[in-house]
Amino acid sequence: MGSEKGRAGPAAFAVSEKVRTRLEELDDFEEGSQKELLNLTQQDYVNRIEELNQSLKDAWASDQKVKALKIVIQCSKLLSDTSVIQFYPSKFVLITDILDTFGSLVYERILSMCVGDRSVSPDHFSPESANDTAKETCLNWFFKIASIRELVPRFYVEASILKCNKFLSSTGISECLPRLTCMIRGIGDPLVSVYARAYLCRVGMEVAPHLKESLNKNFFDFLLTFKQIHGDTVQNHLVVQGVELSSYLPLYSPAMDWIFQCISYRAPEILLTEMMERCKKLGNNALLLNSVMSAFRAEFIATRSVDFIGMIKECNEAGFPKHLLFRSLGLNLALADPPEGDRLQILNEAWKVITKLKNPQDYINCADVWSEYTCRHFTKREVNTVLADVIKHMTPDRAFEDSYPQLQSIIKKVIAHFHDFSVLFSVEKFLPFLDMFQKESVRVEVCKCIMDVFIKHQHEPTKDPVILNALLHVCKTMHDSVNALTLEDEKRMLAHLINGFIKMVSFGRDFEQQLSFYVEARSMFCNLEPVLVQLIHSVNRLAMETRRVMKGNHSRKTAAFVRACAAYCFITIPSLVGIFTRLNLYLHSGQVALANQCLSQADAFFKAAISLVPEVPKMINIDGKMRPSESFLLEFLCNFFSTLLIVPDHPEHGVLFLVRELLNVIQDYTWEDNSDDKIRIYTYVLHLLSAMSQETYLYHVDKVDSNDSLYGGDSKFLAENNKLCETVMAQILEHLKALAKDEALKRQSSLGLSFFNSILAHGDLRNNRLNQLSVHLWHLAQRHGSADTRTMVKTLEYIKKRSKQPDMAHLTELALRLPLQTRT
């Protein structure tokens, strides 16, 4: 053993009888265990290997170290068996996983002997830190492994514990690597040999990445033996197994790619050039060339693209087709740019080979890779040529049905590089290319990708008819995919994409064309509620934009146009499902109609909203959860009341006809038994009626005469208003009386104080009846000790402060009649 240099002779060979017995046991290999892995299916084989991996861990845990080693040897022997040659790469992965487990267990055991006293950190370990027991155990393992007679298992098991050399000497690993490299020369089968080299490279990079010289030697050794692959022995073996050379050579690729990656990692340019030159000199080097292009840095390959194309042309196609080489080259050119002057030549040379491919699967795999290069460096002309060629190859016999992932990939690359959709849709073959996506789920995914890119990159509104027609077709495809089984999340996603498109359509001052577009969109996207909602908002915004342009002074033509907008909304809203969506849109559209002086249309919207209130259910679905609807209804009605203040009365319907209709609906609505929302709404109605009794209202709509202008403070109007106030107050007081029960006293107190505050803020307390009522409410709020004392104190201070203002002297007397009740 190279690791044993410098140790005393007699001590080195003082092996106990126990150890000798164990070494002899290793020769007594369980042939049956290996035979039982023959004649298994692939899945059974995988399961058996996994069982052996678990057996290894169990044996180690139960301190049966010899059994663990026997399992590892047993598995390693399988790596010399190529009876099922196509399965060899998979077998290599499975068995090296067991070897890694074994190497880790041995290393951790010896390390635990060194750091048991916690005086040594595993991160800063040196051979001097290892005690004699650890070194002896380590040597014992290496001696056991050295006694394995067969080369392949001896090599693999020693390589798996290569890291343990650091317990013996600082140069242990650097001495072992060249020896293990030379050992591989004794493996006759080139496939077994190349995977052994790959394993050594992997272990070497893991434990000693600085020792690149040994890895380079491994690589150059491989080049010297490369011609074996095409020798008679291998050819005869393939004939026996009935395996074609074209199926055999790709088996080398994983191992070769790994070797090349390890060698080229952080390698200087000069070494890469030397390696490339050596590969050039070898005959039948397509396999090598493919691994070079797979492993070397993309920048290195890209700058020498023309050289590589020359080498690919000279390759013999036997066993490794040229299109795979061009695909590997294309993958590099997708990551790094070749010299500008060579770009067109490279594309032409590559496409000459790709377009001649007869097998649709081979063709589309190459075309997918090179489409990235084409989109990246060329104009729509070249991209159109590539798309046309793909259509030509993939349409016969509906070959596209087996290649949807690659076709999707090509589309994604095209739209990723062409953000200007006017250019994209002017590519003649783009839409015919989309027609190849016949499977609905794939077609919808592609449409979603297109719309996603459009929304992200289209910053300016567009009216380009080419873009609009194409994207309407794309959106229609997405919309038509919606059915009863479509998930809500999917519907939301589709609606979001379609809404993004609708928002980006603008015909400028051509408002009639804009409305026509919205009419067409409504007919196309009627199954997605969020899209209809967006269209209603867009039409309302169009009406307000018309008002802005006309500065509120509509001509006959624009007046007719905003009425048409109102009609669009009025027709569309009933088709929506969400009750509060409809209510809020009726209100919003009514406000827009009012702003545009369309009074009859505004009345129609408000009447529709009022007639819809009785349909509001007790519970509504919010984000998948059922919640009480009263708080939402309360919020809507508050908003509605603030709008009703400025709505003028219809000359044929009497005073405050909309307010009366709404009050009747509120009165008839079935409220929850323990709810006070009805009384809160009545309180808000009082606020509205108080505002309506003012000589001049708090706010107005430009060019719309509200009731303050129409009635001019007429006594009959005020009398009607007061009568309505009395009716509402009677309802509130009746409810307060009904709360005079033990469990409802707190609610009675809270509502009483709220009503008191409303009278204080909105009522004329010079009126004796109102003044007297407010005193009663004050006492009611404090009765039974339910009121918050701090709130009552602050309220009284506010009244006293207001009494000092002009025309507020009557509040002084009121303050004297409002005692504060003490808790005692």
WOCOR-V176452 format. One record per helix or strand of 3 or more residues. SS is the DSSP state (@ for helix, = for strand). FROM is the first residue (numbers start at 0). TO is the last residue. Records with the same first field share a line. If there is no record, write none. Layout:
BEGIN
SS->FROM-TO ; FROM-TO
END
This chain:
BEGIN
@->1-3 ; 8-11 ; 16-26 ; 30-34 ; 41-60 ; 64-79 ; 84-113 ; 121-123 ; 126-128 ; 131-145 ; 150-159 ; 161-166 ; 171-183 ; 189-206 ; 211-229 ; 231-240 ; 244-247 ; 249-263 ; 268-280 ; 285-294 ; 297-302 ; 304-313 ; 321-332 ; 339-353 ; 359-376 ; 379-401 ; 403-416 ; 420-423 ; 429-433 ; 439-456 ; 464-479 ; 487-502 ; 510-523 ; 528-548 ; 555-572 ; 578-594 ; 598-612 ; 629-643 ; 656-667 ; 676-691 ; 706-710 ; 714-737 ; 741-761 ; 767-784 ; 788-801 ; 809-815
=->618-621 ; 624-627
END
